[in-house]
């Protein structure tokens, strides 16, 4: 700045030069620090609930709806339903975020491949795609995202869940895939020689590295086709080699992402630092961390403090509202039962979100 002032003063009359020098100094001031993003206040529910649920959420201070699509493909009916949610969301001030499970049995059965997740001494998960199968990932992740964005170009946020709903494991947490094709690809001559892959050091690391490269290529394709669209992941901080590979690939492909962590379901903000540490270690230092809250574990009187702890230690929260705050309480059972009246929970949300 000093150099600019001296040059202006030399070539212009004093008064004019001083005015322009001041103007130049103002122009060259550093840009103001951008404001921090507002914390996320999200609800998570299933697509068969009515779009009017968004009005109830908005009235309680929610600003995002993560809507889980049950079917393995959107279809015409699903596209119309998504459009209705988006229209209602715009009017209510709610960002609609379509979400789906990676495990899609109909899509898996349609693939020209018989590769399935195989673990232990040869346990084959017939409903679970092999994590090293590029056709599986293209269909279940990339094609599914493209399907939603083609039907609803206004969508700017997506989310996917890697949880395995049908099978012997909840995630790919039984370790590397030990199917015959995986052994050939990752172990080469060792596999052909009949060596037991369970005794080969580094097998999981090998598969994680290969999967990272596979997913980086697919996600780079996604980023080029849909620049700026966020691809969030449920439990991206989970300790499985597939989650680790996906996290690293999202970072390398520069795809905006967010972690909807269930690590906080019963602890609220207490579980957030550990999740944040995992994301940072995987190269996702700037990725928003959105902590989940399972209402079954919190009485209405405890909800405001729990949500505030998430807003203090994470980048926001999501609450599982399916069934629990939709059906008559007498019809609720299992994980959907509550420790109080639904009206008391809605009041707790308004209190936490400072809604009169």
Backbone torsions as a table, in degrees:
resi	resn	phi	psi	omega
1	UNK	NA	-41.5	-178.5
2	UNK	-59.8	-39.1	178.7
3	UNK	-63.0	-40.3	179.1
4	UNK	-62.6	-44.0	-179.0
5	UNK	-61.7	-42.8	-177.9
6	UNK	-66.2	-42.1	-179.4
7	UNK	-64.3	-44.1	180.0
8	UNK	-62.5	-41.3	-178.6
9	UNK	-64.6	-32.2	-179.1
10	UNK	-72.5	-32.3	-171.5
11	UNK	-104.9	-5.7	-178.2
12	UNK	-128.1	156.8	174.9
13	UNK	-56.3	152.6	-172.4
14	UNK	-52.6	-49.9	-174.5
15	UNK	-67.8	-44.2	179.9
16	UNK	-66.7	-41.4	-179.8
17	UNK	-62.6	-39.4	-179.9
18	UNK	-65.5	-40.2	-179.5
19	UNK	-64.5	-45.8	-178.5
20	UNK	-69.9	-33.0	177.6
21	UNK	-64.3	-40.5	177.5
22	UNK	-62.9	-43.1	178.9
23	UNK	-61.9	-42.8	179.3
24	UNK	-62.9	-39.5	179.7
25	UNK	-63.5	-38.5	178.8
26	UNK	-66.6	-40.7	-179.4
27	UNK	-62.7	-35.5	-175.6
28	UNK	-88.8	2.9	176.3
29	UNK	-63.3	147.5	178.4
30	UNK	-59.0	146.4	177.9
31	UNK	-63.9	148.5	178.6
32	UNK	-62.7	145.9	177.4
33	UNK	-63.9	126.2	-178.3
34	UNK	-62.0	145.9	178.8
35	UNK	-67.4	145.1	177.8
36	UNK	-65.7	145.5	180.0
37	UNK	-63.7	144.2	178.4
38	UNK	-64.5	142.9	179.5
39	UNK	-63.1	145.7	-178.7
40	UNK	-81.3	133.6	174.4
41	UNK	-124.3	95.7	-169.7
42	UNK	-116.3	153.1	170.3
43	UNK	-118.7	146.2	-179.5
44	UNK	-119.9	123.1	-179.2
45	UNK	-153.6	175.2	-173.2
46	UNK	-93.3	155.6	-170.9
47	UNK	-69.3	-18.0	-177.9
48	UNK	-80.9	-4.1	172.7
49	UNK	-75.1	154.7	-175.8
50	UNK	-73.1	154.1	178.9
51	UNK	-65.2	-20.8	179.3
52	UNK	-67.6	-14.0	175.3
53	UNK	-59.9	-28.2	179.7
54	UNK	-64.3	-33.5	178.5
55	UNK	-64.7	-41.7	178.0
56	UNK	-63.5	-39.9	179.3
57	UNK	-64.5	-46.7	-179.3
58	UNK	-60.4	-40.2	-179.5
59	UNK	-64.7	-23.5	179.9
60	UNK	-97.1	2.9	175.8
61	UNK	97.9	6.5	176.0
62	UNK	-74.6	149.1	178.3
63	UNK	-127.8	1.2	178.9
64	UNK	-142.8	141.3	176.2
65	UNK	-122.7	113.2	175.1
66	UNK	-93.8	109.4	-171.1
67	UNK	-108.4	115.8	-177.7
68	UNK	-81.8	122.3	177.0
69	UNK	-87.5	122.1	-173.6
70	UNK	-75.1	-43.0	-174.6
71	UNK	-72.5	158.7	-177.8
72	UNK	-76.7	-14.6	174.7
73	UNK	-142.2	156.5	-175.3
74	UNK	-70.4	-52.5	-179.6
75	UNK	70.5	173.1	-178.4
76	UNK	-63.8	-45.3	-179.6
77	UNK	-62.9	-41.8	179.7
78	UNK	-65.7	-36.9	178.9
79	UNK	-64.2	-41.2	178.0
80	UNK	-65.6	-40.1	179.2
81	UNK	-65.1	-41.6	178.7
82	UNK	-62.9	-41.1	177.6
83	UNK	-60.3	-40.3	178.8
84	UNK	-64.9	-40.7	177.4
85	UNK	-63.1	-43.1	-178.8
86	UNK	-64.0	-42.6	179.1
87	UNK	-62.4	-45.4	180.0
88	UNK	-66.4	-37.9	179.2
89	UNK	-63.4	-41.7	178.2
90	UNK	-59.7	-42.1	-179.1
91	UNK	-69.8	-32.9	-176.2
92	UNK	-91.0	-7.5	-177.2
93	UNK	75.9	32.2	-178.9
94	UNK	-114.1	130.9	175.7
95	UNK	-83.5	116.5	180.0
96	UNK	-85.0	126.6	-178.1
97	UNK	-122.5	98.3	177.8
98	UNK	-63.7	139.6	-178.5
99	UNK	-135.4	147.2	179.4
100	UNK	-146.0	162.4	177.1
101	UNK	-89.1	137.4	177.7
102	UNK	-61.4	-34.7	179.8
103	UNK	-74.6	108.6	179.5
104	UNK	-129.5	99.7	-170.7
105	UNK	-66.0	-36.0	179.1
106	UNK	-65.8	-42.2	178.9
107	UNK	-67.2	-38.4	179.6
108	UNK	-63.6	-43.8	-179.2
109	UNK	-64.9	-25.4	-177.9
110	UNK	-82.2	-9.2	-177.4
111	UNK	-76.5	146.3	177.2
112	UNK	-82.3	48.6	-179.1
113	UNK	-149.2	145.5	179.4
114	UNK	-106.4	14.0	-177.0
115	UNK	-71.1	128.5	178.8
116	UNK	-135.0	156.5	178.7
117	UNK	-64.7	123.7	-177.4
118	UNK	-127.1	127.4	-175.5
119	UNK	-138.5	173.4	179.9
120	UNK	62.3	-133.5	-178.4
121	UNK	-90.2	14.2	178.1
122	UNK	126.3	23.3	176.8
123	UNK	-71.6	119.3	-177.8
124	UNK	-101.9	123.6	176.1
125	UNK	-91.0	96.9	-173.5
126	UNK	-64.5	-22.4	-179.2
127	UNK	-98.4	7.5	-174.4
128	UNK	-122.8	124.9	-179.8
129	UNK	-67.1	147.1	175.2
130	UNK	-64.5	129.8	-176.9
131	UNK	-67.7	-13.9	177.6
132	UNK	-99.8	9.6	-178.3
133	UNK	-91.4	107.2	-177.1
134	UNK	-64.2	-31.6	178.1
135	UNK	-65.2	-38.0	177.9
136	UNK	-62.6	-48.2	-178.7
137	UNK	-65.6	-38.5	179.2
138	UNK	-62.9	-42.2	-178.6
139	UNK	-71.9	-48.9	-171.4
140	UNK	-79.5	-26.0	-177.4
141	UNK	-109.2	-62.8	-172.6
142	UNK	-70.8	-51.0	-178.7
143	UNK	-64.2	-36.5	179.2
144	UNK	-65.7	-42.2	176.9
145	UNK	-63.8	-43.8	179.2
146	UNK	-61.5	-37.5	179.1
147	UNK	-61.1	-45.5	-179.1
148	UNK	-67.4	-43.5	-177.3
149	UNK	-71.3	-28.0	175.0
150	UNK	-69.3	-37.9	-179.8
151	UNK	-76.6	-28.8	-175.9
152	UNK	-140.3	78.9	-176.9
153	UNK	-61.2	-18.6	-179.0
154	UNK	-75.7	-12.7	-179.5
155	UNK	-66.9	130.7	179.3
156	UNK	-115.5	-8.5	180.0
157	UNK	-134.8	134.5	176.1
158	UNK	-126.8	164.2	175.8
159	UNK	-149.3	144.5	179.7
160	UNK	-131.6	147.0	179.5
161	UNK	-116.0	126.6	-179.3
162	UNK	-87.9	2.1	-177.8
163	UNK	-62.2	141.9	178.2
164	UNK	-97.1	110.3	-176.0
165	UNK	-85.5	-28.8	-177.5
166	UNK	-122.4	102.4	-178.2
167	UNK	157.9	-177.9	-176.1
168	UNK	-85.4	-9.4	-178.9
169	UNK	-126.3	153.0	178.1
170	UNK	-82.1	-29.6	177.1
171	UNK	-140.8	-173.3	173.9
172	UNK	-80.1	53.2	-172.5
173	UNK	-102.2	14.8	173.6
174	UNK	-93.3	9.4	178.3
175	UNK	95.9	-165.3	-174.3
176	UNK	-65.3	158.9	176.5
177	UNK	-78.8	134.0	-176.1
178	UNK	-116.8	24.6	175.1
179	UNK	-66.3	160.6	-175.3
180	UNK	-59.0	-39.5	-178.5
181	UNK	-70.5	-37.7	176.9
182	UNK	-62.8	-41.5	179.7
183	UNK	-63.0	-41.1	179.2
184	UNK	-64.3	-42.5	-175.3
185	UNK	-71.5	-41.0	-173.1
186	UNK	-92.9	-24.9	-175.3
187	UNK	-109.9	-12.1	176.2
188	UNK	57.5	-126.4	-176.4
189	UNK	-63.0	-28.7	179.7
190	UNK	-62.6	-38.5	179.0
191	UNK	-70.4	-41.5	-179.5
192	UNK	-65.7	-27.4	179.9
193	UNK	-80.7	-2.3	175.2
194	UNK	85.1	11.5	179.4
195	UNK	-68.2	145.4	-179.3
196	UNK	-70.9	114.2	-176.6
197	UNK	-64.6	-20.3	179.3
198	UNK	-67.5	-21.1	-177.1
199	UNK	-98.5	2.1	-179.7
200	UNK	-91.1	117.5	-179.3
201	UNK	-64.7	141.8	174.6
202	UNK	83.8	8.2	-177.6
203	UNK	-61.4	-45.2	-177.6
204	UNK	-67.1	-39.2	177.1
205	UNK	-63.2	-38.2	178.2
206	UNK	-62.2	-48.5	-178.8
207	UNK	-66.8	-37.0	178.5
208	UNK	-63.2	-41.9	179.2
209	UNK	-64.9	-42.2	179.6
210	UNK	-65.9	-41.2	179.0
211	UNK	-66.5	-36.7	177.1
212	UNK	-59.4	-44.1	179.3
213	UNK	-65.1	-42.3	179.8
214	UNK	-60.7	-47.6	-177.1
215	UNK	-72.1	-32.0	177.3
216	UNK	-62.1	-41.0	178.3
217	UNK	-64.4	-45.2	-179.9
218	UNK	-64.8	-43.1	-178.0
219	UNK	-71.3	-30.1	173.6
220	UNK	-64.3	-37.6	175.3
221	UNK	-64.2	-41.5	177.7
222	UNK	-62.8	-45.0	-177.7
223	UNK	-63.8	-36.7	179.4
224	UNK	-68.9	-36.6	-179.0
225	UNK	-79.5	-29.9	-175.0
226	UNK	-134.8	66.5	-176.7
227	UNK	-60.5	132.9	176.4
228	UNK	86.6	-10.9	179.7
229	UNK	-74.9	130.8	-178.5
230	UNK	-84.5	134.4	173.8
231	UNK	-115.4	93.3	179.1
232	UNK	-79.8	161.7	-178.3
233	UNK	-136.3	134.3	173.8
234	UNK	-77.9	127.0	179.4
235	UNK	60.9	42.7	176.7
236	UNK	-61.6	-21.6	179.1
237	UNK	-87.3	7.0	-177.4
238	UNK	-69.5	148.6	-175.7
239	UNK	-89.9	73.8	170.6
240	UNK	-135.6	153.2	-174.8
241	UNK	-67.0	-25.7	177.5
242	UNK	-71.7	-43.5	177.4
243	UNK	-62.4	-42.2	179.4
244	UNK	-62.2	-44.1	-179.4
245	UNK	-63.4	-43.7	-179.5
246	UNK	-64.5	-41.6	179.4
247	UNK	-60.6	-46.9	-180.0
248	UNK	-64.7	-37.4	-180.0
249	UNK	-67.4	-39.7	177.2
250	UNK	-60.8	-40.5	178.9
251	UNK	-66.7	-43.7	-176.9
252	UNK	-70.9	-33.5	-179.9
253	UNK	-86.2	-2.6	178.5
254	UNK	57.9	40.9	174.8
255	UNK	-90.7	124.2	176.4
256	UNK	-58.0	136.0	-177.9
257	UNK	-143.2	171.3	174.7
258	UNK	-149.1	149.6	178.6
259	UNK	-106.3	114.6	173.0
260	UNK	-93.3	93.8	-170.7
261	UNK	-91.9	137.2	173.7
262	UNK	-94.9	2.6	177.8
263	UNK	-61.0	-21.3	-176.5
264	UNK	-99.2	3.8	-172.9
265	UNK	-51.3	-42.9	-177.1
266	UNK	-108.4	-9.1	-176.2
267	UNK	-113.1	-8.0	-175.4
268	UNK	56.3	-131.5	-174.3
269	UNK	-62.4	-18.8	-178.9
270	UNK	-61.8	-26.7	-179.3
271	UNK	-91.1	-4.6	-174.4
272	UNK	-70.5	-43.0	-177.6
273	UNK	-58.0	-39.1	179.7
274	UNK	-65.3	-40.3	178.0
275	UNK	-65.2	-41.2	179.3
276	UNK	-62.2	-39.9	-179.6
277	UNK	-62.8	-39.0	178.7
278	UNK	-64.4	-47.0	-180.0
279	UNK	-59.9	-44.7	-179.3
280	UNK	-61.0	-40.3	-178.4
281	UNK	-67.8	-23.5	-178.1
282	UNK	-95.4	6.1	177.3
283	UNK	91.9	14.6	-178.6
284	UNK	-114.2	50.1	-177.2
285	UNK	-59.4	-33.7	-176.3
286	UNK	-94.8	0.1	-176.9
287	UNK	-72.1	131.5	177.4
288	UNK	-61.2	140.8	175.2
289	UNK	-109.9	118.5	-177.1
290	UNK	-116.0	112.6	-174.1
291	UNK	-86.1	135.5	179.9
292	UNK	-88.1	151.3	176.3
293	UNK	-130.0	124.2	179.0
294	UNK	-96.1	110.8	-172.3
295	UNK	-61.3	-27.8	-178.9
296	UNK	-57.5	-25.4	-175.9
297	UNK	-95.5	0.9	-176.3
298	UNK	-132.9	126.9	172.3
299	UNK	-72.3	156.3	-178.8
300	UNK	-51.4	-39.4	-177.5
301	UNK	-65.9	-21.6	-177.8
302	UNK	-93.8	-12.0	-175.2
303	UNK	-65.0	-47.1	-178.5
304	UNK	-56.0	-45.4	179.9
305	UNK	-65.4	-38.7	179.9
306	UNK	-64.2	-44.1	180.0
307	UNK	-67.8	-39.0	178.4
308	UNK	-64.1	-35.8	179.0
309	UNK	-66.4	-34.0	176.0
310	UNK	-70.4	-39.9	179.3
311	UNK	-67.4	-27.3	178.7
312	UNK	-78.8	-35.0	-170.5
313	UNK	-110.1	-7.2	179.3
314	UNK	-132.8	-173.2	-180.0
315	UNK	-95.6	12.0	178.6
316	UNK	148.7	-170.7	-178.1
317	UNK	-139.6	161.7	165.7
318	UNK	-134.5	141.6	-178.9
319	UNK	-118.2	133.8	178.8
320	UNK	-80.4	104.3	-175.2
321	UNK	-105.5	-2.7	178.7
322	UNK	-56.3	138.0	179.1
323	UNK	64.7	-59.4	-169.4
324	UNK	-53.8	-41.3	-178.2
325	UNK	-113.4	27.7	-177.6
326	UNK	-130.0	-44.9	-179.1
327	UNK	-90.1	162.8	171.9
328	UNK	-59.6	133.2	-177.4
329	UNK	-54.5	-28.9	-179.2
330	UNK	-68.6	-16.4	-179.1
331	UNK	-95.8	-2.3	-177.2
332	UNK	-85.4	148.0	176.9
333	UNK	-154.1	166.9	176.5
334	UNK	56.2	-130.9	-174.0
335	UNK	-68.6	-9.7	-175.5
336	UNK	-96.2	-7.8	179.7
337	UNK	-68.3	152.8	-177.0
338	UNK	-119.3	163.5	179.2
339	UNK	-95.7	13.7	-179.7
340	UNK	-170.4	-177.9	-179.1
341	UNK	-73.5	140.2	178.9
342	UNK	-54.2	-37.6	-180.0
343	UNK	-59.9	-34.3	179.2
344	UNK	-68.6	-33.9	176.8
345	UNK	-68.0	-43.0	178.1
346	UNK	-60.6	-40.0	177.1
347	UNK	-63.8	-37.2	178.6
348	UNK	-65.6	-39.3	177.3
349	UNK	-62.2	-45.1	-179.3
350	UNK	-62.9	-37.1	178.4
351	UNK	-66.7	-45.2	179.9
352	UNK	-64.0	-36.7	-177.0
353	UNK	-93.0	6.5	177.6
354	UNK	57.2	46.9	176.3
355	UNK	-102.0	124.2	-179.2
356	UNK	-58.4	NA	NA
